[in-house]
Amino acid sequence: MPLQSIELLAPAKNADTGIEAIRHGADAVYIGGPGFGARAAAGNSVEDIERLCQYAHLFGARVYVTLNTILYDDELAEVERLVRQLYDVGVDALIVQDMALLSLRLPPIALHASTQMDNCTPERAALLEKAGYSQIVVARELSLQQIRDIHAATSLPIEAFVHGALCVSYSGRCYASEYCFGRSANRGRCAQFCRLAFSLVDADGRVVEAAREGAGKAAMAKIEQLHLLSLRDMNRSAYIEEMLDAGVRSFKIEGRLKDAAYVKNVTAYYRRAIDAVLARRSEEFVRASAGTTTVHFTPQLSKSFNRGFTSYFLNGRTPDVWNFHTPKSMGEPVGRVERVGARSFVVLLHDGVAPLHNGDGLCFLGREGLTGFRANRVEMEAGRRAEVFPLRMPEVRQGDAVYRNEDHQWESLLARPTAERRLPLAFRLEEVSGGYRLTASASGVQSSVEIPTEHQAAAKPQSENLHRQLGKLGDTPFVLESVSVETDGERFIPASLVAAARRDVVALLQQALCRRHLQQRDVRRPMQRIDLHGASFGYQANVANAVSRRWLLQHGAASVEPAFEIRQPRQAVIMTCRHCLRYAFGQCPRQTHRPPTWKEPLALRLPDGRSFPLVFDCQRCEMQVLAPRS
C-alpha cells in the first residue's frame, strides 16, 4: 500500500510570511490573491504570489490561493482572468466557495472545497468529489467520528483545521455581519458580530440571571454585557494522531491576518508534533514536502495570540468552548497575585513560566472584564516571585490570575531569523574531454555544467579544497551532503572556476526543482454524473450569480433561492452554531433532563437595544440566532 502524504498547511498574510511558514516547516501555505478571498484585508499581488511559489516549489511545498467568496455576475470575467494569471505563475490550487467556478473557462487548476461550503456530511463530501474538487476542507464543528464518516465516503484528501480563531457560526452560514453592518462574511468583509457584548434576555425582555462562570459556588448574576458568542481559540495539538486515524490528511492552521511571529511559532510547533507521529508510523505516512527544518527557538503556543484554548467539538461537546469575558488575546497564564502594594504588586509565577521582563504586556480579569497594562519595571524576587511596577496601577486584587499577552523578549527573538530549511545536496565532479563536468543532485533532481579548462596535475591532494569551495552554499536552500570526485589522479582546478560552476549549477538545479514541481502539479478532476434529485436550495446555499444557479438546476435541483446578500428573507436565521447558551449556563434539557428554568424564547440584546431571538434545535444540537423581528 503506498504511503499517504500528510500536509501541514499554514496561513500567509503576504509572501514574506508565507516564505517564513515554509522555512519553519509548512508543507503548503494558503494566501489571498488580489481579490475574492474570504479575508478582504489580506490581498496580495500576482507578482508576490509568484515569488512565494518559486520559494515553496524548491521544497515541493504547495501554494493555495483563497478565492472563497461568493461571486456576482459582473465579477465572473475578472475571476477567469485572475485564475489564468495565478495558474501561469505556479499556484497549485484554489480554495473556493462559489460553484460557478465549475462552469467557468479556467485552466486545469485543482479546486479545493472551502469550509465556507458547509462541508459537514458524507453526502456533501461525495457530491463534491463527483463535482470535480480535489480536496475538502471540513467544518470545524465536526467530531472525530463525523470526520471518519466523511473519510469513508470519499477518496479525496480531507483538510481540517487544527489551530486558530473560531467562527461561532458554521462557516458560510453566518449572515450577521451583512445584516447588521452591510459587510458580508461570504464576501470577505466580516465585522465580527460574534465578538460583541450582549445581554441575555427572556421572553419578557428581562435580563436572565444564572450561575455565572467564576462567580462563586451558588452565586447568581445577571447575564449582561458578556461576550456570549465569543469562542476560545482552537488548539488540537494533542490530537494529531487521532485526527490522522480519522482520515485527516491536511492539518490547517487558521490565521491569514496574523503576523509573521505568530506563523513562525505555531507552524514550528505543529511541525514538531506531526513529525513525532510520522516518525513512529513511517510505514503508513510520509511528509508532503522535502527538506530539513532547523528552528532556533522552542515553539510555545501559549506565547502567540489566543483567547484561551479548546479542542472544540473534536471529542464531543465540552464546557471549554467559550470565553465570555473578552474577545481579546489573553496570552499565557503566568501566575496569581500574591500581594498588592500602593505602586506595585507581586505575582507568584507558575512552575515553568519564564521570568517577567520590563516592557511585558500583562492582563487580568477584573470587575470591568479584561484589563491590560504594561509592566514598566519588573524585579524578580527569590523563588518564583515577580514584583511588577506598572506605569499606572490597575485595580488588581490578591488572588487574581495574571496573563502575559505580550512577551517583550519573545517578540524580539521572533523578529530575528529563527529557522532554516535546507535540501541535502550532492556534488559529483567528473573529468571529461576539454575540462570537467560538475553535477548537483537534490530531491531526485540533478543539473550539470561544464568547466572548460586544461587538465593540470596537482602537487597535493585537492579533496579538502574542493569540499570547502563547493560547500559555500550561502543563502541557497541547500546544505552540502557529499562530494564525489572522479578524475584521473589529483587535479588542480582554479578556485574561481569551481566557485563559478557551483553558482551556475545551483541556479540550474533550483530551476529544475521548480520545473519538476509544476510538471507534477495536481490538475482539475473531471466531473462525474450528478443528480440532485429535485432538491431545493435556500438562501443558505449562497447562490449569488446566474452561472451557479444554472449549474444546480442543470443537475437536478428543483428550485434555487438567491443568496442573503442578494435578497434578505424576513427574520432569517443569521447564525447557526454548535455553541449553545442553554448548555453554557446549565440549562440543557439533555443534560438536566428537565425544561430550562428561565422563560423562553430568549434573545441576545445589544447595548443599542436591538434583540436577536434564539432558537434551540435540540435534535441537531444547535443554536440559531435570528434577525430581529420587524
BALUMZA-802245 format. One record per residue (C-alpha): residue number from 0; residue in one letter; x, y, z. Coordinates in steps of 0.001 Angstrom, whole numbers, always signed. Each point is the difference from the previous one (the first is absolute). Layout:
<rs>
     k   r        px        py        pz
   NUM   a         X         Y         Z
...
</rs>
This chain:
<rs>
     k   r        px        py        pz
     0   m        +0        +0        +0
     1   p     +1501     +3396      -968
     2   l      +963     +2448     +2701
     3   q     -2605     +2670      +712
     4   s     +1198     +3579      -308
     5   i      -583     +2193     +3072
     6   e       -95     +3774      -359
     7   l      +505     +2809     +2494
     8   l     -1818     +2997     -1483
     9   a      +876     +3454     +1352
    10   p     -1505     +3447      -634
    11   a     +1774     +2815     -1807
    12   k     -1028     +3616      +418
    13   n     +2513      +861     -2712
    14   a     +2817     -1608     -1966
    15   d     +2640      +666     +2668
    16   t     -2149     -1649     +2679
    17   g      -611     -2922     -2333
    18   i     +3731      -443      -527
    19   e      +479       -24     +3778
    20   a     -2722     -2639      +300
    21   i     +1809     -2224     -2520
    22   r     +3317      +679     +1719
    23   h     -1493     -1027     +3368
    24   g     -1357     -3288     -1312
    25   a     -3247      +479     -1932
    26   d      -680     -2388     -2869
    27   a     -2418     +2484     -1549
    28   v     -1230     +3537      +546
    29   y     -3249     +1742      -871
    30   i       -40     +3642      -941
    31   g     -2478     +2570     -1262
    32   g      +270     +1286     -3547
    33   p      -823     +3491     -1287
    34   g     -3693      -595      +650
    35   f     -2854     -2415      +732
    36   g     +1509     -1448     +3191
    37   a     -1877      -499     +3285
    38   r     +2409     +2400     +1714
    39   a      -309     +3151     -2065
    40   a     +2721     +1676     +2066
    41   a     +2525     -2684      -975
    42   g      +383      +531     -3745
    43   n     +3257      -434     -1925
    44   s     +1225      +742     -3506
    45   v      +517     -2745     -2546
    46   e     +3705      +944       -89
    47   d      +387      -601     +3744
    48   i     -1809     -3320      -272
    49   e     +2392     -1008     -2787
    50   r     +2941      +779     +2294
    51   l     -1529     -2184     +2705
    52   c      -561     -2832     -2489
    53   q     +3604       +97     -1154
    54   y     +1233      -426     +3568
    55   a     -2561     -2615     +1050
    56   h      +453     -2172     -3085
    57   l     +3717      -470      +728
    58   f     -1116     -2239     +2868
    59   g     -2973     -1529     -1767
    60   a     -2257     +2137     +2211
    61   r     -3270     +1261     -1423
    62   v     -1673     +3394      -222
    63   y     -3781      +247      +158
    64   v     -1811     +3263      -751
    65   t     -3262      +756     +1758
    66   l     -2712      +950     -2460
    67   n     -2755      -909     +2433
    68   t     -2538     +2797      -163
    69   i     -3352      -214     -1680
    70   l      +142     +1652     -3416
    71   y     -2279     +2438     -1781
    72   d      -815      -229     -3714
    73   d     +2065     +3042      -943
    74   e     +3099     -1478     +1684
    75   l      +234     -3318     -1819
    76   a     +2016     +1231     -2988
    77   e     +2529     +1585     +2352
    78   v      +187     -3241     +1997
    79   e      +800     -1933     -3176
    80   r     +2863     +2383      -815
    81   l     +1356      -159     +3545
    82   v       -57     -3801      +150
    83   r     +1939      -191     -3269
    84   q     +2645     +2346     +1422
    85   l      +253     -1998     +3230
    86   y      +358     -3274     -1887
    87   d     +2675     +1461     -2258
    88   v     +2157     +1123     +2960
    89   g      -114     -3452     +1577
    90   v     -2864       -72     +2525
    91   d      -804     -3594      +902
    92   a     -3705      +272      +819
    93   l     -2840     +2380      +787
    94   i     -2042      -177     +3202
    95   v     -3492      +925     -1209
    96   q     -3603      +397     +1113
    97   d     -2042      +996     -3038
    98   m     -1122     -2852     -2250
    99   a      +118     +2328     -3011
   100   l     +3693      -873      -225
   101   l     -1019     -3473     -1159
   102   s     -1422     +1534     -3185
   103   l     +2456     +2796      -775
   104   r     +2722      -259     -2648
   105   l     +2899      -714     +2328
   106   p     +3410     -1605      -475
   107   p      +265     -3534     +1405
   108   i      +730     +1257     +3530
   109   a     -1065     -2143     +2965
   110   l     -2976     +1245     +2045
   111   h      -286      -522     +3750
   112   a     -3424      +244     +1621
   113   s      +227     +2728     +2649
   114   t     -1487      -489     +3448
   115   q     -2284     +2888     -1097
   116   m     -1853     -2668     -2020
   117   d     -1392     -1499     +3235
   118   n     +1736     -3361      -355
   119   c     -1592     -1909     +2871
   120   t     -1295     -3310     -1324
   121   p     +1136     -3072     -1971
   122   e     -2666      +799     -2601
   123   r     +1438     +3454      -520
   124   a     +3515     -1426      -349
   125   a     -1141     -2556     -2583
   126   l     -1699     +2750     -2013
   127   l     +3113     +2196       +56
   128   e     +2141     -2883     -1238
   129   k     -2369      -617     -2904
   130   a        +3     +3710      -802
   131   g     +3768       -42      -559
   132   y     +1515     +1448     +3181
   133   s     +3424     -1339     +1006
   134   q       -11      +606     +3772
   135   i     -2723      +644     +2589
   136   v      +341     +2430     +2908
   137   v     -2390     -1397     +2604
   138   a     -1961     +2103     +2485
   139   r     +1761      +857     +3252
   140   e     -2962     -1296     +2028
   141   l      +429     -3654      -977
   142   s      +918     -2733     +2447
   143   l     +2565     -2699      -672
   144   q     -2816     -2433      -818
   145   q     -1576     +2421     -2464
   146   i     +3376      +424     -1705
   147   r      +335     -3781      -180
   148   d     -3400      -228     -1661
   149   i      +980     +2594     -2608
   150   h     +3325     -1739      -601
   151   a     -1882     -3242      -682
   152   a     -2227     +1754     -2545
   153   t     +2721     +1555     -2178
   154   s     +3423      -742     -1427
   155   l      +952     +3690      +152
   156   p     +2526     +1319     +2534
   157   i     -1695     +1527     +3036
   158   e     +1273     +3347     +1255
   159   a      -915      +939     +3568
   160   f      +766     +2978     +2204
   161   v     +2344      -763     +2852
   162   h      +727     +3420     +1527
   163   g     -1151     +3604      +139
   164   a     -3022     +2250      +354
   165   l     -3491     -1485      -159
   166   c     -3153     +1267     -1688
   167   v     -2983      -638     +2271
   168   s     -2258      -646     -2977
   169   y      +564     -2719     -2545
   170   s     +2181     +1606     -2660
   171   g     -1985     +1135     -3001
   172   r     -3205      +153     +2054
   173   c      +651     +3252     +1873
   174   y     -1902     +3056     -1193
   175   a      +155     +2111     +3172
   176   s     +2703     +2333     -1275
   177   e     -1875      +590     -3259
   178   y     -3285      +533     +1834
   179   c     +1338     +2404     +2646
   180   f     +2804     +1812     -1796
   181   g      -414      -650     -3720
   182   r     +3292     -1897       +45
   183   s      -382     -3547     -1295
   184   a     +2122     -2758     +1508
   185   n      -580     -1935     -3208
   186   r     +1585     +2917     -1850
   187   g     +3072      +172     +2256
   188   r     -1092     +2971     +2117
   189   c     -1109     -1501     +3333
   190   a      -416     +2666     +2707
   191   q      +144     -2601     +2830
   192   f     -3501      +368     +1385
   193   c      +764     -3081     +2100
   194   r     +2645     +1858     +2044
   195   l     -2459     +2673     +1234
   196   a     -1400      +218     +3542
   197   f     -3625     -1065      +538
   198   s     -2586      -397     +2714
   199   l     -2068     -3174      +101
   200   v     -3681      +886      +361
   201   d     -3068     -2183      +559
   202   a     -3425        -2     -1628
   203   d     -1029     +3026     +2076
   204   g     +3094     +1987      -986
   205   r     +1603      -345     +3438
   206   v     +3698      -753      +336
   207   v      +387     -3644      +980
   208   e     +1733      -960     +3207
   209   a     +2064     -3152      +257
   210   a     +3027     -1427     +1751
   211   r     +2851     +1937     -1496
   212   e     +3310     -1601      -928
   213   g     +2501      +845     +2730
   214   a     -2618     +1825     +2080
   215   g       +46     -2384     +2932
   216   k     -1597     -3247     +1007
   217   a     -3651     +1094      +209
   218   a      +277     +3575     -1218
   219   m     -2550     +1248     -2497
   220   a      +575     +2963     -2249
   221   k     -1670     +1708     -2910
   222   i     +1281     -1156     -3349
   223   e      +715     +3379     -1524
   224   q     +2819     +1675     -1880
   225   l     +1743     -3314      -542
   226   h     +1546     -1252     -3220
   227   l     -2513     -2816      -221
   228   l      +924     -1098     -3535
   229   s     +3776      +376      +352
   230   l     +1884     -3287      -129
   231   r     +3450      -980     +1146
   232   d     +2597      -845     -2623
   233   m      +438     -3496     -1370
   234   n     +2981     -2088     +1119
   235   r       +26     -3634     -1103
   236   s     +3712      -616      +360
   237   a      -697     -2877     +2409
   238   y     -2190     -1809     -2567
   239   i     +2194      -221     -3101
   240   e       +83     -3794       -66
   241   e     -3726      -351      +685
   242   m      -743     +2388     -2861
   243   l     +2353     -1943     -2278
   244   d     -1807     -3222      +830
   245   a     -3339     +1683      -658
   246   g     +1158      +821     -3533
   247   v     +1447     +3511      +171
   248   r     +2803      +469     -2522
   249   s      +483     +3775      +172
   250   f      +327     +1775     +3369
   251   k     -1003     +3629      -414
   252   i     +1057     +2912     +2185
   253   e     -2453     +2928       -79
   254   g     +1359     +3541      -181
   255   r      +368     +1845     -3311
   256   l       -47     +3295     +1898
   257   k     +2647     -1095     +2495
   258   d     +3527     +1405        -7
   259   a     +3209     -1881      -771
   260   a      +841      -617     +3682
   261   y     -3301     -1860      +494
   262   v      +499     -2073     -3148
   263   k     +3598      -859      +887
   264   n      -865     -1196     +3491
   265   v     -3172     -1945      -764
   266   t     +1355     -1602     -3178
   267   a     +3200     -1120     +1728
   268   y     -2018     -1460     +2888
   269   y     -2266     -2075     -2253
   270   r     +2939     -1069     -2153
   271   r     +1533     -1644     +3058
   272   a     -3296     -1522     +1106
   273   i      -734     -1514     -3415
   274   d     +3571     -1213      -521
   275   a      -131     -1853     +3315
   276   v     -2959     -2017     -1295
   277   l     +1460      -517     -3476
   278   a     +3235     -1324     +1495
   279   r     -1916     -2735     +1821
   280   r     -2220      -826     -2953
   281   s     +2419      +322     -2893
   282   e     -1377     -3115     -1694
   283   e     -3399     +1703      -445
   284   f      +612     +3721      -365
   285   v     +2517     +2319     -1586
   286   r      +488     +3739      +191
   287   a     -1412     +1887     -2995
   288   s     +3107     +2080      -749
   289   a     +3778      -288      +150
   290   g     +2799     +1629     +1941
   291   t     +1166      +146     +3582
   292   t     -1152     +2847     +2232
   293   t     +2206     +1212     +2837
   294   v     -1770     +2327     +2432
   295   h     +2086     +2217     +2277
   296   f     -2562      +399     +2789
   297   t     -2398     -2182     +1976
   298   p     -3529      +461     -1377
   299   q     -2697      +716     +2611
   300   l     -3630      +373     -1062
   301   s      -977     +1980     +3094
   302   k     +2436     +2760     -1043
   303   s     -2010      +873     -3107
   304   f     -3378     +1761      -221
   305   n     -2716     -2076     +1641
   306   r     -3237      +404     +1931
   307   g      +631     -3185     +1933
   308   f       -36     -3386     -1699
   309   t     -2565     -2666      -869
   310   s       +20     -3141     -2131
   311   y     -3518     +1115      -987
   312   f     -2374     -2884      -822
   313   l     +2660     -2493     -1049
   314   n      -914     -2282     +2924
   315   g     -3584     +1137      +409
   316   r     -1487     +2904     +1952
   317   t     +2171     +1269     +2843
   318   p      -222     +3080     +2279
   319   d     +3273     +1556     -1166
   320   v     -1264     +1481     -3280
   321   w      -861     +3591      +895
   322   n     +1679     +3014     +1571
   323   f     -2748     +2383     +1103
   324   h     +2403     +2387     +1715
   325   t     +1860     +1420     -2975
   326   p      +427      -342     -3764
   327   k     +3610     +1146      +317
   328   s     +3184     -1978      +401
   329   m      +707     -1119     +3571
   330   g     +3308     -1646      -802
   331   e     +1741     -2389     +2359
   332   p     -1026      -404     +3650
   333   v     +3051     +1007     +2038
   334   g     -1127       -32     +3634
   335   r     -2206     +1492     +2720
   336   v      +174     +3232     +1943
   337   e     +1475      -727     +3433
   338   r       -83     +3509     +1475
   339   v      -856     +3523     -1096
   340   g     +1829     +3191      +928
   341   a      -533     +3677      -748
   342   r     +2144       +93     -3158
   343   s      +652     -3655      -721
   344   f     -1242     -3530      +502
   345   v     +1689     -3385      +329
   346   v      -811     -2941     -2266
   347   l      +781     -3558     +1046
   348   l      +961     -1574     -3318
   349   h     -1127     -3442     -1076
   350   d     +2648     -2691      -295
   351   g     +1746       +49     -3358
   352   v     -1025     +3570      -882
   353   a     +2839     +2201     -1249
   354   p      +762     +3061     +2168
   355   l     -1923     +3208      -632
   356   h     +1949     +2809     -1666
   357   n      -121     +3749      -287
   358   g     -2414      +927     -2763
   359   d     -2120     -3178      +132
   360   g     -3718      +374      -685
   361   l     -2065     -1471     +2841
   362   c     -3736      -345      +632
   363   f     -2520     -1328     +2495
   364   l     -3759      -435      +246
   365   g     -1285     +2794     +2206
   366   r     -3376     +1538      +802
   367   e      -144     +1598     -3457
   368   g     +1075     -3098     -1899
   369   l     +3476      -462     -1421
   370   t     +2378     +2755     +1141
   371   g     +3350      +337     -1719
   372   f     +3067     +2009      +895
   373   r     +3731      +116      -578
   374   a     +2577      -974     +2594
   375   n     +2135     +3121      +169
   376   r     +2490     -1737     +2281
   377   v      +310     -3522     +1362
   378   e     +2137     -1162     +2902
   379   m      +375     -3745      +379
   380   e       +40     -1035     +3653
   381   a     +1286     -3216     +1520
   382   g     -1738     -3107     -1287
   383   r     -2849      +444     -2464
   384   r     -1108     +3493     +1004
   385   a       -30     +3083     -2221
   386   e      -746     +3507     +1257
   387   v     -1687     +1964     -2779
   388   f       +52     +3813      -173
   389   p     -2574     +1193     -2578
   390   l       +55     +3525     -1365
   391   r     -3514      +339     +1429
   392   m     -1138     -2322     +2756
   393   p     -3002     -2115     -1120
   394   e     -2774     -1179     +2349
   395   v     +1631     -3365      +476
   396   r      -952     -2108     +3028
   397   q     +1676     -2746     +1973
   398   g      -702     -3372     -1631
   399   d      -609     +1375     -3502
   400   a     +1374     -2144     -2815
   401   v     +2563     +1899     -2074
   402   y      +661      -599     -3690
   403   r     +2805     +1164     -2270
   404   n     -1360      +941     -3415
   405   e     +3202     +1616     -1208
   406   d     +3403     -1425      +891
   407   h     +2522     +2696      -849
   408   q     +2996     -2341      -256
   409   w     -1982     -2596     -1954
   410   e     -1108     +2560     -2581
   411   s     +3568     +1251      -333
   412   l     +1182     -3566      -559
   413   l     -2579      -707     -2711
   414   a      +766     +3263     -1770
   415   r     +3381     -1501      -916
   416   p      +697     -2935     -2377
   417   t     -1202     -3056     +1926
   418   a      +151     -2974     -2373
   419   e     +1759     -1524     -2970
   420   r     -1307     -2527     -2493
   421   r     +2477     -1854     -2154
   422   l      +114     -2752     -2604
   423   p     +2952     -2423      +141
   424   l     +2163      +586     -3073
   425   a     +2468     -2410     -1600
   426   f     +2701     +1109     -2435
   427   r     +1797     -2197     -2520
   428   l     +3079     +1327     -1792
   429   e     +1000     -1981     -3110
   430   e     +2948      +390     -2309
   431   v     -1181      +302     -3614
   432   s     +1598      +909     -3291
   433   g      +816     +3698       +43
   434   g      -429      +447     +3756
   435   y     -2365     -1199     +2691
   436   r     -3715      -479      +614
   437   l     -1580     +1038     +3315
   438   t     -3339     -1644      +806
   439   a     -2222     +1008     +2926
   440   s     -2788     -2279     +1283
   441   a     -2786      +624     +2532
   442   s     -3437     -1546      +558
   443   g      +398     -2290     -2988
   444   v      +797     +2840     -2417
   445   q     +3384      +785     -1500
   446   s     +1660     +2647     -2149
   447   s     +3455      +251     -1555
   448   v     +2389     +2623     -1312
   449   e     +3299      -276     -1868
   450   i     +3276     +1496     +1257
   451   p     +2117      +583     -3118
   452   t     +3650       -40     +1062
   453   e     +3129     -1969      -587
   454   h      +793     -3027     +2129
   455   q     +2772      +829     +2440
   456   a     +1548     -2423     +2448
   457   a      -117     +1230     +3580
   458   a     +3031       -77     +2237
   459   k     -2083      -915     +3065
   460   p     -3453     -1491      +793
   461   q     -2911     +2267     -1011
   462   s     -2895     -1678     +1801
   463   e       -78     +2373     +2976
   464   n      +195     +3067     -2236
   465   l     -2812     -1257     -2256
   466   h     -2244      -709     +3001
   467   r      +656     +3489     +1304
   468   q      -733     +1685     -3335
   469   l     -3099     -2062      -761
   470   g     -1311      +359     +3559
   471   k      -348     +3788      -310
   472   l     -3728      -177      -612
   473   g      -856     +3233     +1821
   474   d     -3688      +911        +0
   475   t      -954     -2680     -2516
   476   p     -2517     -2641     +1162
   477   f     +2706     -2681       +79
   478   v     +2409     -1538     +2460
   479   l     +2973     -2031     -1202
   480   e      -490     -3715      +508
   481   s     +2836     -1527     -2066
   482   v     +2612      +639     -2683
   483   s     +1035     -2728     -2417
   484   v     +3164      +578     -2066
   485   e      +628     -2142     -3097
   486   t     +3259     +1230     -1545
   487   d     +3115     -1625     -1372
   488   g     +2075      +578     +3102
   489   e      +257     +3249     +1948
   490   r      -929     +3003     -2144
   491   f      +414     +3704      +535
   492   i     -3032     +2123      -908
   493   p      +137     +3727      +723
   494   a     -2242      +929     +2929
   495   s     -1674     +2737     -2059
   496   l     -1131     -2568     -2582
   497   v     -1351     -2338     +2690
   498   a     -1890     +2866     +1667
   499   a     -1522     +1171     -3284
   500   a     -1044     -3550      -909
   501   r     -1519      -471     +3463
   502   r     -2089     +3153      -345
   503   d     -1155      -923     -3507
   504   v      -917     -3592      +751
   505   v     -1843      +930     +3207
   506   a     -2052     +2580     -1900
   507   l      -828     -2586     -2674
   508   l      -946     -2530     +2668
   509   q     -2414     +2438     +1627
   510   q     -1653      +590     -3361
   511   a      -211     -3744      -603
   512   l     -1610      -623     +3418
   513   c     -2673     +2600      -707
   514   r      -533     -1326     -3512
   515   r      -459     -3547     +1285
   516   h     -2513     +1203     +2594
   517   l     -2114     +1717     -2644
   518   q      +121     -3083     -2220
   519   q     -1382     -2061     +2898
   520   r     -2570     +2610     +1070
   521   d     -3518     -1292      +672
   522   v     -2503      +726     -2723
   523   r     -3733      +526       +89
   524   r     -1891     -3241      +506
   525   p     -2643      -906     -2605
   526   m     -3634      +387      +979
   527   q     -2079     -3144      +433
   528   r     -3736      -445      -424
   529   i     -1918     +1969     +2633
   530   d     -3697      -265      +826
   531   l     -1340     +2397     +2646
   532   h     -3328     -1882       +20
   533   g     -2250     +3059        -9
   534   a     +1591     +1597     +3063
   535   s      -912     +3563      +947
   536   f     +2765     +2467      +835
   537   g      -793     +2907     +2309
   538   y     +1943     +3167      +676
   539   q     +2533     -1979     +2062
   540   a     +1286     -1564     -3239
   541   n     +1541     +3453      -646
   542   v      -867      +163     -3703
   543   a      +806     +3523     -1145
   544   n      +357      -357     -3789
   545   a     -1811     -1506     -2942
   546   v     +2781     -2470      -850
   547   s      -105     -1676     +3400
   548   r     -3800       -79       -64
   549   r        -7     -1542     -3487
   550   w     +2510     -2670     +1076
   551   l     -2281     -1139     +2837
   552   l     -3099       -54     -2199
   553   q     +1783     -1892     -2775
   554   h      +908     -2709     +2499
   555   g     -3494      -546     +1286
   556   a      -772     +2705     +2559
   557   a     -3701      +877      +207
   558   s      +462     +3576     +1194
   559   v     +2800     +2379      +918
   560   e      -497     +3109     +2141
   561   p     +2355     +2980      -259
   562   a     +2706      +557     +2597
   563   f      -668     +2049     +3134
   564   e     +2174     +2740     -1466
   565   i     -2358      +228     -3004
   566   r     -3325      -211     +1824
   567   q      -437      -168     +3769
   568   p     -2820     -2280     +1217
   569   r     -2171     +1274     +2836
   570   q     +1269      -998     +3453
   571   a     +2628     -2255     -1503
   572   v     +2339     -2256     +1941
   573   i     +3165     +2106       -43
   574   m     +2166     -2429     +1992
   575   t       -50     -3744      +533
   576   c     +2233     -1040     +2898
   577   r     +1105     -3153     +1783
   578   h      +817     +2262     +2953
   579   c     -3124       +69     +2175
   580   l      -905     +2447     +2778
   581   r     -2398     -2502     +1554
   582   y     +2929     -2330      +495
   583   a     +2378     +2769     +1089
   584   f     -2290     +1056     +2870
   585   g     -1073     -3466     +1137
   586   q     -3435       +68     -1659
   587   c      +442     -2729     -2630
   588   p     -3000     -2394      +192
   589   r     +2198     -2858     -1175
   590   q     +2346      +582     +2930
   591   t     -2518      +891     +2733
   592   h     -2923     -2154     -1214
   593   r     -2374     +2889      +717
   594   p     -1176     +3129     -1829
   595   p     +2031     +3209      +418
   596   t      -911     +2054     +3074
   597   w       +79     +3334     -1832
   598   k     -2911     +1214     -2105
   599   e      +582      -632     -3682
   600   p      +267     +1054     -2789
   601   l     +3291     +1711      +771
   602   a     +1759     +2730     -1933
   603   l     +3408     +1623      -164
   604   r      -225     +3748      +544
   605   l     +2615     +2521     -1056
   606   p      +612     +3174     +2031
   607   d     -1827     +1965     -2736
   608   g     -3181     -1960      +757
   609   r      -123     -2297     -3024
   610   s     -1013     -3524      +970
   611   f      +781     -3188     -1906
   612   p     -2331     -2930      +819
   613   l     +1513     -3398      +755
   614   v     -1361     -3361     -1119
   615   f     +1331     -3236     +1510
   616   d       -75     -2992     -2327
   617   c      +656     -2829     +2452
   618   q      -434     -2692     -2650
   619   r     +3030     +1349     -1860
   620   c     +1605     +1304     +3207
   621   e      +269     +3510     -1485
   622   m      -899     +3565      +934
   623   q     -1316     +2433     -2589
   624   v      +221     +3785      +152
   625   l     -2809     +1748     -1869
   626   a      -229     +3463     -1483
   627   p     -2093     +2360     +2169
   628   r     -3738       -53      -508
   629   s     -1081     +2837     -2255
</rs>
